[in-house]
Amino acid sequence: MGKITGFLESQREEPHKEAAKDRLKHWREFEIAPTPELLRRQGARCMDCGVPFCHKGCPLGNIIPDWNDLVYRDRWQDAIARLHSTNNFPEFTGRVCPAPCEEACVLSINNDPVTIKSIEHSIIDRAWAEGWVTPQPPDKKTQKRVAVVGSGPSGLASAQQLARAGHAVTLYERADRIGGLLRYGIPDFKLEKHHIDRRMTQMEAEGVRFVTNAHVGVNVPPGDLVRGFDAVVLTGGATKPRDLPVPGRDLAGVHFAMDFLPQQNRANAGDTVQGRISAKGKRVVILGGGDTGSDCLGTANRQGAVSVHQFELLPQPPMDRPQLSWPNWPMIMRTSSSHEEGVVRDFSISTKGFVAGEDGNVKALTGVRLDWKNEGGRPVMTEIPGSEFEIPCDLVLLALGFLGPEQDTMLAQLGVKLTDRGTVAVDQNGMTSVPGVFSAGDMRRGQSLVVWAIWEGREAARNVDRYLMGETSLPSSPDL
């Protein structure tokens, strides 16, 4: 794989980015495409490691050493064929996946890993530019009809695989555009939306029918889908946000992250957004240190926030990878591109409440610092006496994660059984308690990564195809 001595001769080189002061002036992607020669050097670093642990790190089982080697040998068209064999949408994962494959790279034991994510990103971008990505309609139709509910990465992957198997697929989306959180959650500076649009064009040519403004359980009766289709796949995501029940939560200016982020995406798409939440000229506090909090940060800074503080309940992770953590995902201090653009980060903070201003808007956050200890193998937090503080703010964004799928409409009307965690329960074949109704993605799994969502969608398609036809020829992803 790659060049036998490549990892000894070349160091890890990541793509350059626009300077923070420049990229804050627009909403476009800002990573500068690497040169082919740089990518060949990086592909050459892929070791002949014997056991490629990157496979374990990637839920999709991407055949990473193969396409690293193909890029090194300048065989780009073969590289995209190998990449597409396991991943329907590498332009999504190459942009927004945190790359657990890189943490599992054998080089990570004592060196910097191969730039797997950057190489993947470059392969698919070149494939689109060269015209290598084309529709793959089925050779024959099965006369079976499948409804997919939800158009995030799981629903899109499931719909595309089922259409390629010859089934007539209709994909229902409650929003006015296709894409789920790819469209109305991830900011444009991380994922420009034309990437979704061109995949839609490909999928329509493969036979997928898209229906928007179709909220199953609200304006589309779920029973109609069960009766009108041979199978139904529920991929509605885990969109119920975790709230913060503290005094002042109901003040104006305190919002869920997913009330804030989609509005900017809509504005970027040319929509008129009524009652828009804006960080312009405001002191912003973001609660939550994950990817959603980072997205709020980049958005707030581009909108013109005066200042941004980001508070995390948990203690600050170590800067260096703990020993013996390889090949698992390590808990270390991570700095996103949005953090590079300006923020004050603080850890071990518990929010006690919000203070009202004269106009009924939030004017301050009250909090206390925490001390974390390990007791009996479990982390336990206690408030530090005398550490109480108050910080002025005009806008608070809650990016505290998601509790699971919304249960009071479609799921309740279908009567599907749920797990103890509130996700949709399925059997060993991916089917819910309602015959012919399957589930996949965050709705089944809980809040997770885009790579897991695509894996879930592909596996759901295999299960549905087998259910309808008695067997399936759709490719299998590794069972992780």
Rosetta blueprint (number, residue, H / E / L):
1 M L
2 G L
3 K L
4 I L
5 T L
6 G H
7 F H
8 L H
9 E H
10 S L
11 Q L
12 R L
13 E L
14 E L
15 P L
16 H L
17 K E
18 E L
19 A L
20 A H
21 K H
22 D H
23 R H
24 L L
25 K L
26 H L
27 W L
28 R L
29 E L
30 F L
31 E E
32 I L
33 A L
34 P L
35 T L
36 P H
37 E H
38 L H
39 L H
40 R H
41 R H
42 Q H
43 G H
44 A H
45 R L
46 C L
47 M L
48 D L
49 C L
50 G L
51 V L
52 P L
53 F L
54 C H
55 H H
56 K H
57 G H
58 C L
59 P L
60 L L
61 G L
62 N L
63 I L
64 I H
65 P H
66 D H
67 W H
68 N H
69 D H
70 L H
71 V H
72 Y H
73 R L
74 D L
75 R L
76 W H
77 Q H
78 D H
79 A H
80 I H
81 A H
82 R H
83 L H
84 H H
85 S L
86 T L
87 N L
88 N L
89 F L
90 P H
91 E H
92 F H
93 T H
94 G H
95 R H
96 V H
97 C L
98 P L
99 A L
100 P H
101 C H
102 E H
103 E H
104 A H
105 C L
106 V H
107 L H
108 S H
109 I H
110 N L
111 N L
112 D L
113 P L
114 V L
115 T L
116 I H
117 K H
118 S H
119 I H
120 E H
121 H H
122 S H
123 I H
124 I H
125 D H
126 R H
127 A H
128 W H
129 A H
130 E H
131 G L
132 W L
133 V L
134 T L
135 P L
136 Q L
137 P L
138 P L
139 D L
140 K L
141 K L
142 T L
143 Q L
144 K L
145 R E
146 V E
147 A E
148 V E
149 V E
150 G L
151 S L
152 G L
153 P H
154 S H
155 G H
156 L H
157 A H
158 S H
159 A H
160 Q H
161 Q H
162 L H
163 A H
164 R H
165 A L
166 G L
167 H L
168 A E
169 V E
170 T E
171 L E
172 Y E
173 E L
174 R L
175 A L
176 D L
177 R L
178 I L
179 G L
180 G L
181 L H
182 L H
183 R H
184 Y H
185 G L
186 I L
187 P L
188 D L
189 F L
190 K L
191 L L
192 E L
193 K L
194 H H
195 H H
196 I H
197 D H
198 R H
199 R H
200 M H
201 T H
202 Q H
203 M H
204 E H
205 A H
206 E L
207 G L
208 V L
209 R E
210 F E
211 V E
212 T L
213 N L
214 A L
215 H L
216 V E
217 G L
218 V L
219 N L
220 V E
221 P L
222 P H
223 G H
224 D H
225 L H
226 V H
227 R H
228 G H
229 F L
230 D L
231 A E
232 V E
233 V E
234 L E
235 T L
236 G L
237 G L
238 A L
239 T L
240 K E
241 P E
242 R L
243 D L
244 L L
245 P L
246 V L
247 P L
248 G L
249 R L
250 D L
251 L L
252 A E
253 G L
254 V E
255 H E
256 F E
257 A H
258 M H
259 D H
260 F H
261 L H
262 P H
263 Q H
264 Q H
265 N H
266 R H
267 A H
268 N H
269 A L
270 G L
271 D L
272 T L
273 V L
274 Q L
275 G L
276 R L
277 I L
278 S L
279 A L
280 K L
281 G L
282 K L
283 R E
284 V E
285 V E
286 I E
287 L E
288 G L
289 G L
290 G L
291 D H
292 T H
293 G H
294 S H
295 D H
296 C H
297 L H
298 G H
299 T H
300 A H
301 N H
302 R H
303 Q H
304 G L
305 A L
306 V L
307 S E
308 V E
309 H E
310 Q E
311 F E
312 E L
313 L L
314 L L
315 P L
316 Q L
317 P L
318 P L
319 M L
320 D L
321 R L
322 P L
323 Q L
324 L L
325 S L
326 W L
327 P L
328 N L
329 W L
330 P L
331 M L
332 I L
333 M L
334 R L
335 T L
336 S L
337 S H
338 S H
339 H H
340 E H
341 E L
342 G L
343 V L
344 V E
345 R E
346 D E
347 F L
348 S L
349 I E
350 S E
351 T E
352 K E
353 G E
354 F E
355 V E
356 A E
357 G L
358 E L
359 D L
360 G L
361 N E
362 V E
363 K E
364 A E
365 L E
366 T E
367 G E
368 V E
369 R E
370 L E
371 D E
372 W E
373 K E
374 N E
375 E E
376 G L
377 G L
378 R E
379 P E
380 V E
381 M E
382 T E
383 E E
384 I L
385 P L
386 G L
387 S L
388 E L
389 F E
390 E E
391 I E
392 P E
393 C L
394 D L
395 L E
396 V E
397 L E
398 L E
399 A L
400 L L
401 G L
402 F E
403 L E
404 G E
405 P L
406 E L
407 Q L
408 D L
409 T L
410 M H
411 L H
412 A H
413 Q H
414 L H
415 G L
416 V L
417 K L
418 L E
419 T L
420 D L
421 R L
422 G L
423 T L
424 V E
425 A L
426 V L
427 D L
428 Q L
429 N L
430 G L
431 M E
432 T L
433 S L
434 V L
435 P L
436 G L
437 V E
438 F E
439 S E
440 A L
441 G L
442 D H
443 M H
444 R H
445 R H
446 G L
447 Q L
448 S L
449 L L
450 V H
451 V H
452 W H
453 A H
454 I H
455 W H
456 E H
457 G H
458 R H
459 E H
460 A H
461 A H
462 R H
463 N H
464 V H
465 D H
466 R H
467 Y H
468 L H
469 M H
470 G L
471 E L
472 T L
473 S L
474 L L
475 P L
476 S L
477 S L
478 P L
479 D L
480 L L
